[in-house]
């Protein structure tokens, strides 16, 4: 009714209540908004713990996120990076990217730590090495269009953007589901697969 998108409303709430430069508090404030006010399709705190644990175990130096949305997952990933690591996050919707940029910077991460790339993943992935300096990712978090998962995984393979032993973590593969991605990952012989059971966010 106000004409203000929910993502912008969430950011206004964040500005009013979050502690700038405190990524954990920024995430907690977004969680409060989602529980009390409006749902956002972010990874959320429950599945977020899985992401945090895997990041801690792998300690990757180069992380790629596909699907920035409002920046929740980006802040979650960035706060778990080891020293000297860099995060590249790709968002296809310029309106969402504009909000995400503000959320990421509010949480205290500069462009040296987190680079936000705006554009369709199918166009951005082939440019990641030459245009953005990503030689190969140690950790990939997929949280964009489920129909894009398989296509983008194969793009990463064909452009040699997956480091040896890289971890690929994909959200919502069971519901709403990415069956072709799952089938490929399980049967192509390149990956060891594990399904992490979790509820939908919020």
N, C-alpha and C positions, 0 to 999 in steps of 0.2 A: 504493500500500500504506500510505503514511503518512497518507493522507487530506488532505494539503496540496496544493492545486492547483499545477501547474507554474509558473504566473505568480508565486505567492507564493514558491516555491522560488527562482525567478530573482531576486526582489527581495531575499531573504535573502543570496544570493550577492553582489548589488550592494552591500548594506550592509557586507558584510565586506571587499570588495575595491575599491570605487570611491572616488575622491576627491570628497568633497562640494563642490558649487559648480563642478565642472569638467565641463561637458557633454560635451566630447569624450572624456574618460576614462570617463564614465558609459556612453557608447555603445560604446566599446571593450570595456568590462567585460561589457556585455550580449552583444556579439559573441562574446567568449570563452566565455560560458555556452552560447550557441547552438551553437558549433562543437564544444565539448568535452562538454557535458552533455545538454541537451535542446533540441529545436527550438521556437522561438517564431515565430509568423507575423508577424514585423516586416519592415520594408522592407529591412533589412540594409545592409551597407557598399557593395556593388557598385551597387545601384540608388540607394542613398543619395547617391552622387556625382553622379548625374543630378539629383536633387532639389537638392543644394547648388549645382550649376552654374546651374540655372534660377533659383533664388532670387537668386543673385549677379547674374545678367543682368537680372532684372526689378526687384529692390529694392522689393518690395511693402510698403505700409504697413498693409494689412489682409489677414490670411491666415486662411483657413478650412480646417480639417482635418476630414474626415468619417471616423470610425473611429480612435479613439485607441488602442485595445487596451491595451498596457502602457506606452505613452508614448514608445516608441522614436522613431517618426516625429515626435512632438511636440517632443522634445528636438532632433532633427535640424533641424526647421524653425525652432525658436526660436533656436538658436545662429547661424542665418544671417540673422536679421532685421536690417534697418537700424535705426539709432537712432530711437526713438519709435514703432516699429511695434508692432502687437498681433496676437496669435494667438488664435483661437477654435477649440477642438477639441471635437468631439461624439462621445460614446461611449454606445451603447445599453445595454450590460451594466454594471450597477452594480458587480459584482464586479471586472471589469476596470478600471473607472473608479477604484475605490478604490486599486488598485495603481498605476495611471498617475499619480494625484495625488501619491503619495509619490515616484515616479520623477522627475516634473517638478520638484518642490520640492527633491529631493536634488540635481538638476542645477543648481539655483541660480536658477530662474525663479519670480518671484512672480506674484500674481494680476493685477497691472497689465500684465504682459507676456503671460501665458498664462492664458486663462480656460477652464476645463474645464466643459462643459455635459453633464449626464447625461440621456439620454432618447433615444427613437427619432428618427432623423434626420427622418423625415416629420413628426413633431410639433414638433421643435426649429426647423427651417428657417423656418417661417412666423412664429416668435416672435423671430428673431434681431435684427430691427431694433428693435422696441418693447421687448422684455424685456432684450436684451443690448447694444444700442447699435451693432450692426454695420449701417452704412448700405449699404455695398457692398464686396465682397471683390475685391482685386486679384489674388489667387492662391488657388486652391482645390486641395487635395490630397485625392483620393478613395481611401480604402483600407479601405472597409467592405464590406458585402455586395454582391457584384457585380450581383445582381439589382436592387439599389437605385440603381445608377449613373444610369440614364436617368431614372427617376422623380425623383431628387433634383436632377439637372441642370435638369430642366424646372421643378421647384419653385423653384430659385434664379432661373431666368429669370422665372417668373410673379410672383415677389415682388421683382423688380428688385434682386437682391442681387449681381449681377455688374457690376463697374465696366467702363466702356468699355476694351477692350483687355485684359481680364482673362485670365489663364492658368489653364486647368483641367488638372491633371495627375492621371491615373487609373492606378492600379497593377493589374497582372494582367489586363489586358483581353483578352489572347490565351489565357492559361491561368491559372486555370480558365476565364476568358473572360467578356466582357460584349458579345456580338455586337449586341444591339439598341442599346446605348449607342454602339458604334462606328459602326454604320450611320447613326444619327441625326446624330452629330457630323460625319460625312463628307458627308452629303447634304442637311442642313437649310439650308445656305448661311450659317450664322452663324459658323462656325469654320474656321480653317485647321488642318489636322491633321498631326501627325507621330507616328510610332510609334518609340519608343526600344527597341531590342532589348537584352534582358538575360536572365540566367539566373534561376531561382528562388532565393530567398534561402537562404543557407547550404547 
